[in-house]
């Protein structure tokens, strides 16, 4: 199974969230790369972020971001 460009963009965006606080969000501006804007909208549809332009992670989004960041650590071989 390969990852689509769209899914990779969603993963990249989720990886940018700072998980140290539930009230730290991201804003995707209207002049951002169209692929990133589209990724933010898809994350909103999937109920992983609170707004179409990012905002805060939902509970499910926070969990997904935690798993992605853990997978990065594991796959990077960092201990």
N, C-alpha and C positions, 0 to 999 in steps of 0.2 A: 504494500500500500504506500503510495507516495502522497505527499501533502500538496494540496493546491496552493497557488499563489495567494488566494483569498484567505485560506486558513493560516498560512504563514504570517500574513499581515495581521490577522487577529491575534495570533500568539505573540507576535512582536509587540503589539499594543498592550496586551495584558502584562507582558514582562516589564513594561515601563512603570507600572504602578508601584508606589512605595507602600509596602504592606505593614510598616511600623505603626500606622495609625489608620483607623477606619475612616477618618475624616480628611484624608489626603487623597485628592482626586487628580484627574487629568482633564484638560480642556483641549479638544481638537478644533483648531481655528478654521474658519471658512476658507482661508488661503493655504491650508495645508495640502499636502499631496493628495490628489483625489482617491488614490488607493487606501490611504489612511482614513480619510473621511468615510469611505464606504465600509471599511473594517469597523469603525466605531459604530456606524449605523447597524451593522450586522450583530455586533455585540449587544446593542440595545434590544434588538428584536429577540435575541436569545436570552434576554433578561440577565445579562452579566454586568451591565452598567446601567446607571439610573437615567441617563439622557442620551439622545442620539449623537451628541457631540462629546461623549465621554462622561465627565462628572465623576461620581463616586462608584466604586464597585458595589454590586449587590452582595448579599451573603453568598450566593452561588458563584458570583464572579470572584469574590475574595478566595473562595475555596479553589477555584480553577487556577487563579494566579499563584496560589501557594504551591499547588501541585506542579505547575510549569516551572516555577523557580527551583523547586526541589529536584525535578528531573534535570534541569540545567546543571545543578551542582553535581548530581550523580554522574551524568554523562561527561562532565568536564574532568572528572577524576579528582576533584577538590575534596579534601578531607578536613 
